[in-house]
């Protein structure tokens, strides 16, 4: 095996390590984003549930003259 092909193989292995690290980082970011979305949806559901018992007509008239 000549030194050039050995160097190319080492460079390819190093690049593959970098690509795997980037892919792992992106997967973690996607998992974190999915977790954040779930938290936002859960909070929205809780807010919606707290407004379910509000009387009809509340929030329809807004006085903007002040």
Phi and psi in degrees as GROMACS dihedral restraints (atoms count N, CA, C in turn):
[ dihedral_restraints ]
;  ai    aj    ak    al  type     phi  dphi    fc
    3     4     5     6     1   -81.0    20    10
    4     5     6     7     1   158.9    20    10
    6     7     8     9     1   -62.4    20    10
    7     8     9    10     1   -30.4    20    10
    9    10    11    12     1   -67.0    20    10
   10    11    12    13     1   -46.2    20    10
   12    13    14    15     1   -69.0    20    10
   13    14    15    16     1   -32.4    20    10
   15    16    17    18     1   -65.4    20    10
   16    17    18    19     1   -42.9    20    10
   18    19    20    21     1   -64.9    20    10
   19    20    21    22     1   -39.2    20    10
   21    22    23    24     1   -65.7    20    10
   22    23    24    25     1   -39.8    20    10
   24    25    26    27     1   -64.9    20    10
   25    26    27    28     1   -41.9    20    10
   27    28    29    30     1   -64.4    20    10
   28    29    30    31     1   -41.6    20    10
   30    31    32    33     1   -65.0    20    10
   31    32    33    34     1   -40.4    20    10
   33    34    35    36     1   -64.0    20    10
   34    35    36    37     1   -40.3    20    10
   36    37    38    39     1   -65.0    20    10
   37    38    39    40     1   -41.0    20    10
   39    40    41    42     1   -63.9    20    10
   40    41    42    43     1   -42.5    20    10
   42    43    44    45     1   -65.0    20    10
   43    44    45    46     1   -37.2    20    10
   45    46    47    48     1   -66.5    20    10
   46    47    48    49     1   -35.8    20    10
   48    49    50    51     1   -63.8    20    10
   49    50    51    52     1   -41.2    20    10
   51    52    53    54     1   -64.2    20    10
   52    53    54    55     1   -43.5    20    10
   54    55    56    57     1   -63.8    20    10
   55    56    57    58     1   -39.7    20    10
   57    58    59    60     1   -66.0    20    10
   58    59    60    61     1   -39.0    20    10
   60    61    62    63     1   -65.0    20    10
   61    62    63    64     1   -40.7    20    10
   63    64    65    66     1   -66.1    20    10
   64    65    66    67     1   -42.4    20    10
   66    67    68    69     1   -63.1    20    10
   67    68    69    70     1   -41.3    20    10
   69    70    71    72     1   -63.9    20    10
   70    71    72    73     1   -40.8    20    10
   72    73    74    75     1   -62.9    20    10
   73    74    75    76     1   -42.0    20    10
   75    76    77    78     1   -66.0    20    10
   76    77    78    79     1   -38.7    20    10
   78    79    80    81     1   -63.6    20    10
   79    80    81    82     1   -41.4    20    10
   81    82    83    84     1   -63.6    20    10
   82    83    84    85     1   -40.8    20    10
   84    85    86    87     1   -64.7    20    10
   85    86    87    88     1   -39.9    20    10
   87    88    89    90     1   -65.1    20    10
   88    89    90    91     1   -40.0    20    10
   90    91    92    93     1   -65.8    20    10
   91    92    93    94     1   -41.1    20    10
   93    94    95    96     1   -64.4    20    10
   94    95    96    97     1   -40.8    20    10
   96    97    98    99     1   -65.2    20    10
   97    98    99   100     1   -41.1    20    10
   99   100   101   102     1   -64.2    20    10
  100   101   102   103     1   -38.8    20    10
  102   103   104   105     1   -64.4    20    10
  103   104   105   106     1   -41.5    20    10
  105   106   107   108     1   -64.8    20    10
  106   107   108   109     1   -38.9    20    10
  108   109   110   111     1   -64.1    20    10
  109   110   111   112     1   -41.7    20    10
  111   112   113   114     1   -62.2    20    10
  112   113   114   115     1   -41.2    20    10
  114   115   116   117     1   -64.4    20    10
  115   116   117   118     1   -41.5    20    10
  117   118   119   120     1   -65.1    20    10
  118   119   120   121     1   -43.8    20    10
  120   121   122   123     1   -64.6    20    10
  121   122   123   124     1   -37.8    20    10
  123   124   125   126     1   -65.2    20    10
  124   125   126   127     1   -43.0    20    10
  126   127   128   129     1   -64.3    20    10
  127   128   129   130     1   -40.2    20    10
  129   130   131   132     1   -64.0    20    10
  130   131   132   133     1   -39.8    20    10
  132   133   134   135     1   -64.0    20    10
  133   134   135   136     1   -40.8    20    10
  135   136   137   138     1   -66.0    20    10
  136   137   138   139     1   -40.7    20    10
  138   139   140   141     1   -65.0    20    10
  139   140   141   142     1   -40.4    20    10
  141   142   143   144     1   -65.4    20    10
  142   143   144   145     1   -39.2    20    10
  144   145   146   147     1   -65.8    20    10
  145   146   147   148     1   -35.4    20    10
  147   148   149   150     1   -71.8    20    10
  148   149   150   151     1   -22.9    20    10
  150   151   152   153     1   -90.9    20    10
  151   152   153   154     1    -2.7    20    10
  153   154   155   156     1   -66.9    20    10
  154   155   156   157     1   -28.1    20    10
  156   157   158   159     1   -95.7    20    10
  157   158   159   160     1     8.1    20    10
  159   160   161   162     1   -72.6    20    10
  160   161   162   163     1   142.1    20    10
  162   163   164   165     1   -63.3    20    10
  163   164   165   166     1   152.4    20    10
  165   166   167   168     1   -63.7    20    10
  166   167   168   169     1   139.1    20    10
  168   169   170   171     1    92.9    20    10
  169   170   171   172     1   -10.7    20    10
  171   172   173   174     1   -70.1    20    10
  172   173   174   175     1   130.0    20    10
  174   175   176   177     1    89.0    20    10
  175   176   177   178     1     2.0    20    10
  177   178   179   180     1   -84.7    20    10
  178   179   180   181     1   -33.5    20    10
  180   181   182   183     1  -104.1    20    10
  181   182   183   184     1   125.2    20    10
  183   184   185   186     1  -125.1    20    10
  184   185   186   187     1   122.5    20    10
  186   187   188   189     1   -90.3    20    10
  187   188   189   190     1   111.7    20    10
  189   190   191   192     1  -108.9    20    10
  190   191   192   193     1    15.2    20    10
  192   193   194   195     1   -81.2    20    10
  193   194   195   196     1   -17.2    20    10
